[in-house]
């Protein structure tokens, strides 16, 4: 796979999915993908880390039905308009017997959960209500599907929250963005920019949408967790109300947050992988340590016995495996590097004789030999260093793909290089949509929005690159998946 990731990301991506056995697209329903054990083990770890963070911040888990009655779905007008084209409908059961009411396979869960919230919330004592669920959602995507990047079923977490005041809801949105930084960036090593989406590109039914965008190696943007300030747009039609301190009926303020685990996995393998294959943060690797015994027939027993001794020392704390297959050492090295195992321990006759281990890190080209007595400390230190190294490399690569443009021609040229392009723009309010459509038509770029952190203000002399009017915003444009 030499240089393929840089020169032909699509080919690299397809090849790594096949060679590392991450997914199989041959399932006989178009757009649906089978995720295989090597990817699912990591995604389960990602789920666990994310859920712990949510629970630590006061969210509680629940499971809601996968089917949503059409009558629920149609209560909020802009929501149904936004999602209906993508909905899978269940209309019959058994031997063709029609259902009394058709059911949507959830494209997202607002209309399932909020019907129940209206029953659960009566007074201030019931607030705030912060609930999340892990699961899959279903959308009839019409764009080309790619494993993990885009499919008609994807795996995520969605958190849905209710508050007594707008201030609490706004603070929850800020907390969601902090959670994305804490988990996706710091632990999963995926860099991003947080944007407020323009009004024409917000979640259907939201007051405002805020989303984390990261980049794939081909320079296209992929949206990661988004959080939405819903205001009272759903609480009123769903009648989610409470008796306030004055004894009056009031409607809750709501937010929702959606980290898509399978999409983050796409960014993880793409951003961190190299021409040898996958690379994982230490905590997310399906196997964290691989032991490769190297022996001749006369010392095979001693080498394997020593390898098992080391495995026993480490297996309580780490996911570890001995590769005692008949493949050559070189084949094994390449195989486990391709699968992204962070630490390789090589055990041969010399290591047995000297009571030592030869160690190779997936993030380094150099090998080290240490005494067995120092092994636990070495792994403890380097486990953190492996993750830190991957994050730093990803951050540096991310910085290199932010450009500037002050005209449509310069924007078009910059987008051909890939990455984000920073431009002055008339307005992210709905009146700016006409200019956004022109930019899309002429450059194939989409306005991602304005930065949430470190907000940027245009200079007095800045003009919209499309209409030439005074710029009210600095926006970022990119080609997207």
C-alpha positions in Angstrom: 0.0 0.0 0.0 3.0 2.3 -0.5 1.9 5.9 -0.8 -1.6 4.9 -1.6 -3.2 6.8 1.2 -1.7 10.1 0.0 -2.0 9.6 -3.7 -5.3 7.6 -3.9 -7.2 7.6 -0.7 -10.2 5.8 -2.2 -8.1 2.8 -3.2 -6.2 2.8 0.1 -9.5 2.9 2.0 -11.1 0.0 0.1 -7.9 -2.0 0.4 -7.5 -1.5 4.2 -11.1 -2.4 4.8 -10.6 -5.7 2.9 -7.2 -6.6 4.2 -7.9 -5.7 7.8 -11.3 -7.4 7.6 -13.3 -4.4 8.8 -16.5 -4.7 6.8 -18.2 -6.6 4.0 -20.4 -4.8 1.5 -21.7 -8.0 -0.1 -24.9 -8.1 2.0 -27.8 -8.5 -0.4 -29.6 -5.3 0.5 -28.2 -2.3 -1.2 -26.6 0.3 1.1 -26.4 -2.0 4.1 -23.0 -3.1 5.4 -21.8 -6.0 7.6 -19.3 -4.7 10.2 -16.8 -7.4 11.1 -15.2 -8.2 14.5 -12.0 -6.2 14.1 -14.0 -3.0 13.6 -16.8 -3.8 16.0 -14.4 -4.5 18.9 -13.0 -1.0 18.5 -16.4 0.6 18.0 -17.6 -1.1 21.2 -14.7 0.5 23.1 -15.7 3.9 21.6 -19.2 3.4 22.7 -18.1 2.6 26.2 -15.8 5.6 26.5 -18.5 8.0 25.1 -21.2 6.6 27.3 -19.1 6.8 30.5 -18.5 10.5 29.7 -22.2 11.1 29.2 -23.2 9.3 32.4 -20.5 11.3 34.3 -22.2 14.5 33.0 -25.7 13.4 34.2 -27.2 11.5 31.3 -29.0 8.3 31.9 -29.3 5.4 29.3 -32.6 4.2 27.9 -33.8 2.1 25.0 -36.7 3.3 22.8 -38.5 1.4 20.0 -37.0 1.3 16.6 -40.4 2.1 15.0 -42.2 5.5 15.1 -45.9 5.9 14.2 -46.5 8.3 11.4 -48.7 10.4 13.6 -45.7 11.0 15.9 -43.5 11.8 13.0 -45.7 14.5 11.5 -46.2 16.5 14.7 -43.3 18.9 13.9 -43.7 20.3 10.4 -40.1 21.2 9.5 -38.8 17.9 11.0 -41.1 15.8 8.9 -40.3 17.8 5.8 -36.5 17.4 6.4 -36.6 13.6 7.0 -39.5 12.2 5.0 -37.5 11.6 1.8 -35.0 9.4 3.7 -37.5 7.4 5.8 -38.0 3.6 5.5 -41.6 2.8 6.2 -43.1 -0.4 7.6 -46.6 -0.9 6.2 -47.6 -4.5 6.7 -47.0 -7.6 8.7 -47.4 -11.4 8.4 -48.9 -12.5 5.1 -49.4 -9.0 3.7 -51.8 -7.7 6.3 -51.8 -3.9 6.4 -50.9 -2.1 9.6 -53.5 0.3 10.9 -50.8 3.1 10.8 -47.6 2.9 8.9 -44.4 3.0 11.0 -41.1 4.7 10.3 -37.8 3.0 11.0 -36.2 5.7 13.1 -34.1 8.1 11.1 -33.5 9.9 14.4 -35.4 9.5 17.7 -37.0 12.9 18.6 -40.5 11.8 17.6 -40.2 8.5 19.4 -38.7 9.9 22.7 -40.6 13.1 23.0 -44.0 11.4 23.0 -42.9 9.7 26.2 -41.3 12.8 27.6 -44.7 14.5 27.6 -45.9 11.7 29.9 -42.8 11.8 32.2 -42.5 15.5 32.8 -45.0 17.2 35.0 -43.1 19.7 37.2 -39.8 21.2 38.0 -38.9 18.2 40.0 -38.8 16.2 36.8 -36.2 18.6 35.2 -33.6 18.5 33.9 -34.2 15.3 32.0 -31.1 14.0 30.3 -31.4 10.7 28.5 -29.4 9.0 25.8 -29.5 5.8 23.9 -27.1 3.8 21.8 -28.4 2.2 18.6 -28.7 2.3 14.9 -30.7 4.6 12.7 -32.0 4.1 9.1 -31.9 6.6 6.3 -32.4 6.0 2.6 -29.2 7.7 1.5 -29.1 8.4 -2.2 -25.4 9.3 -2.3 -22.8 6.6 -2.9 -22.4 4.5 0.2 -19.0 3.7 1.7 -18.4 1.5 4.8 -18.4 3.6 7.9 -18.5 6.9 6.0 -22.0 6.6 4.6 -24.6 3.8 4.6 -28.3 3.3 5.1 -27.8 2.0 8.6 -25.4 3.6 10.9 -24.5 3.3 14.6 -24.6 6.2 17.0 -25.5 7.6 20.3 -28.2 10.2 20.6 -28.8 12.3 23.8 -32.1 14.2 24.2 -32.4 16.7 27.0 -35.1 18.9 28.5 -34.6 22.0 30.7 -36.8 24.6 32.4 -34.9 27.5 30.8 -33.3 28.5 27.6 -30.0 29.3 29.5 -29.7 25.7 30.7 -30.3 24.5 27.1 -27.6 26.8 25.7 -25.2 25.6 28.4 -26.0 22.0 27.4 -25.0 22.7 23.8 -21.7 24.1 25.1 -21.2 21.0 27.2 -21.8 18.8 24.1 -19.1 20.6 22.2 -16.7 20.1 25.1 -17.6 16.4 25.2 -16.7 16.2 21.5 -13.3 17.7 22.3 -12.7 15.5 25.4 -13.6 12.3 23.7 -13.3 12.5 19.9 -10.2 14.7 19.8 -8.3 13.9 23.0 -9.0 10.2 23.2 -9.9 9.2 19.7 -7.2 11.5 18.2 -9.5 13.0 15.6 -9.0 16.8 15.1 -12.0 19.0 14.1 -13.4 22.5 13.8 -16.7 23.2 15.6 -19.1 25.3 13.4 -22.4 26.9 13.8 -24.2 25.7 10.7 -25.9 28.3 8.4 -29.6 28.6 8.8 -30.3 26.7 5.5 -28.2 23.8 6.7 -29.4 23.2 10.3 -31.1 20.1 11.6 -34.8 19.9 10.6 -36.7 21.5 13.5 -33.7 23.1 15.3 -33.2 26.7 16.3 -29.5 26.4 15.7 -27.2 23.5 14.8 -23.5 23.2 15.9 -21.4 20.5 14.3 -17.8 19.1 14.4 -16.2 18.8 11.0 -13.0 16.9 10.3 -11.2 16.1 7.1 -10.4 12.9 5.3 -7.1 12.3 3.6 -8.5 13.3 0.2 -9.3 16.8 1.5 -13.1 16.3 1.8 -14.9 17.1 5.0 -16.9 14.7 7.0 -19.4 15.8 9.7 -18.9 14.2 13.1 -20.9 14.9 16.3 -23.6 17.6 16.0 -25.6 19.2 18.7 -28.8 21.1 18.3 -30.5 23.8 20.2 -34.2 22.8 19.6 -35.7 25.6 21.7 -39.4 24.9 22.2 -39.9 23.8 18.6 -40.7 20.2 19.7 -42.0 20.7 23.2 -45.0 22.6 22.0 -46.3 20.2 19.4 -45.5 17.2 21.6 -46.9 19.0 24.7 -43.9 18.6 26.9 -44.8 21.0 29.6 -44.3 21.5 33.3 -45.8 23.6 36.1 -43.3 26.4 36.8 -42.6 28.2 40.1 -45.5 30.5 39.5 -47.8 27.6 39.1 -48.2 28.3 35.4 -47.9 25.9 32.5 -44.6 26.3 30.6 -42.9 24.4 27.8 -39.4 22.8 28.2 -36.3 23.9 26.3 -34.6 21.0 24.5 -31.3 20.0 23.0 -30.1 16.9 21.3 -26.6 15.5 20.6 -25.6 12.8 18.1 -22.1 11.2 18.1 -22.1 8.7 15.2 -19.7 6.0 16.3 -19.4 4.3 12.9 -18.6 7.6 11.2 -16.0 8.5 13.8 -14.5 5.1 13.2 -14.2 6.1 9.5 -12.2 9.2 10.5 -10.2 7.3 13.0 -8.9 4.7 10.5 -8.5 7.3 7.8 -6.8 10.0 9.7 -4.4 7.8 11.8 -3.7 5.0 9.3 -0.6 5.1 7.1 0.8 3.2 4.2 1.4 0.1 6.3 -2.2 0.0 7.4 -4.2 0.9 10.5 -3.0 2.7 13.6 -5.0 2.9 16.8 -4.9 4.9 20.0 -3.8 2.3 22.6 -7.2 2.1 24.4 -9.1 1.5 21.1 -6.9 -1.3 19.6 -8.7 -4.7 19.4 -5.4 -6.3 20.4 -3.0 -3.9 22.2 0.0 -6.2 22.4 1.0 -9.0 20.0 3.7 -11.5 20.9 5.6 -12.9 18.0 7.8 -15.9 18.9 10.8 -16.5 16.6 12.3 -19.9 16.9 14.1 -22.8 15.4 12.9 -26.4 16.0 15.6 -26.9 18.7 14.5 -23.9 20.8 10.8 -23.8 20.0 9.7 -25.1 23.3 11.7 -22.6 25.4 10.7 -19.6 23.2 7.0 -20.5 23.4 7.2 -21.2 27.2 8.8 -17.7 27.7 6.2 -16.1 25.5 3.4 -17.6 27.5 5.1 -16.4 30.7 5.1 -12.8 29.4 1.5 -13.1 28.2 0.4 -14.3 31.7 2.2 -11.3 33.3 0.3 -8.8 31.0 -3.1 -10.3 30.2 -4.8 -9.1 33.3 -4.2 -5.4 32.2 -4.1 -5.6 28.4 -5.6 -7.3 25.4 -2.8 -9.5 24.3 -2.2 -12.4 21.9 0.6 -14.8 21.0 0.9 -15.4 17.2 2.1 -19.0 17.2 1.0 -19.6 13.7 3.2 -21.3 11.1 3.6 -18.0 9.1 7.1 -16.5 8.8 8.1 -13.7 11.3 8.2 -11.2 8.5 4.6 -12.1 7.5 3.5 -11.8 11.1 5.2 -8.4 11.5 3.4 -7.1 8.4 0.0 -8.6 9.3 -0.1 -7.0 12.8 1.2 -3.7 11.6 -1.5 -3.7 9.0 -4.1 -4.4 11.7 -2.8 -1.6 13.8 -1.6 -3.4 16.9 0.2 -0.7 18.9 3.0 -2.8 20.6 4.8 -5.9 19.2 7.0 -8.0 21.4 9.5 -10.2 19.6 10.7 -13.3 21.5 13.6 -15.4 20.2 16.4 -17.5 21.6 18.5 -14.5 22.6 15.6 -12.9 24.5 15.1 -16.1 26.4 18.8 -16.5 27.3 19.1 -12.8 28.4 15.7 -12.6 30.1 14.7 -9.7 27.9 12.2 -8.6 25.2 12.6 -6.8 21.9 9.8 -4.2 21.4 8.5 -2.5 18.3 6.0 0.3 18.5 3.5 0.9 15.7 4.3 4.6 15.9 8.1 4.2 15.6 10.5 2.6 13.1 13.0 1.7 15.9 13.2 -1.4 18.0 14.2 -1.5 21.7 15.4 -4.3 23.9 14.6 -4.2 27.6 14.8 -6.5 30.6 11.7 -8.4 31.5 11.5 -6.7 34.9 11.0 -3.3 33.2 8.3 -4.5 30.8 5.2 -3.4 32.7 6.5 0.1 33.3 7.6 0.4 29.7 4.2 -0.4 28.4 2.4 1.8 30.9 4.5 4.8 29.8 4.4 4.1 26.0 0.7 3.3 25.9 0.0 7.0 26.6 2.8 8.1 24.3 1.4 6.1 21.4 -1.9 7.9 21.7 -0.3 11.3 22.2 1.9 10.7 19.1 -1.1 9.9 16.9 -3.0 12.9 18.1 -0.1 15.3 17.5 0.5 13.9 14.0 -3.2 14.2 13.2 -3.3 17.8 14.5 -0.3 18.8 12.4 -1.8 17.3 9.3 -5.0 19.1 10.0 -3.4 22.5 10.3 -1.9 22.2 6.8 -5.3 22.1 5.1 -6.8 25.4 6.0 -6.6 28.0 3.2 -7.9 31.6 2.6 -9.7 33.1 -0.4 -11.3 36.4 -1.2 -12.8 35.7 -4.6 -14.7 32.8 -6.2 -11.8 32.1 -8.5 -9.4 31.8 -5.6 -11.9 29.7 -3.7 -12.3 27.3 -6.6 -8.6 27.0 -6.9 -8.1 26.4 -3.1 -10.8 23.8 -3.0 -9.0 21.8 -5.7 -6.2 21.4 -3.2 -8.6 20.0 -0.6 -9.3 21.1 2.9 -11.1 24.1 4.4 -11.1 27.5 2.8 -11.7 30.5 5.0 -13.7 33.3 3.2 -15.7 36.5 3.9 -19.4 36.0 3.4 -22.6 38.1 3.5 -24.6 36.2 6.1 -25.3 32.8 7.5 -28.9 33.9 8.0 -31.4 32.5 5.5 -30.9 35.4 3.2 -27.3 34.2 2.5 -28.6 31.0 0.9 -28.7 32.4 -2.6 -24.9 33.2 -2.4 -24.3 29.7 -0.9 -26.1 28.1 -3.8 -24.0 30.0 -6.3 -20.8 29.0 -4.5 -22.0 25.4 -4.6 -22.8 25.5 -8.3 -19.5 27.2 -9.3 -17.0 25.5 -6.9 -18.7 22.3 -5.6 -18.0 23.6 -2.1 -20.4 23.8 0.8 -20.5 26.5 3.5 -19.8 24.7 6.7 -20.5 27.7 8.9 -18.8 30.0 11.4 -16.3 28.8 14.0 -17.8 28.3 17.5 -14.5 28.6 19.4 -12.4 31.7 18.7 -15.2 33.4 16.6 -13.8 35.4 13.7 -15.1 38.8 12.7 -14.7 40.2 9.2 -12.7 43.4 8.7 -14.6 46.6 7.7 -13.2 46.2 4.1 -14.1 42.5 3.7 -16.8 41.8 1.0 -18.8 38.7 0.4 -16.9 36.7 -2.2 -20.2 36.0 -4.0 -22.4 39.1 -4.0 -19.8 41.8 -3.0 -21.9 43.1 -0.1 -20.2 43.9 3.2 -19.3 40.6 4.9 -21.1 39.9 8.2 -19.4 36.5 8.7 -16.2 34.6 8.1 -17.2 31.2 7.0 -15.4 28.0 6.1 -16.1 26.2 2.8 -15.2 22.6 1.9 -16.2 19.7 -0.3 -18.1 17.2 1.7 -18.9 13.5 1.7 
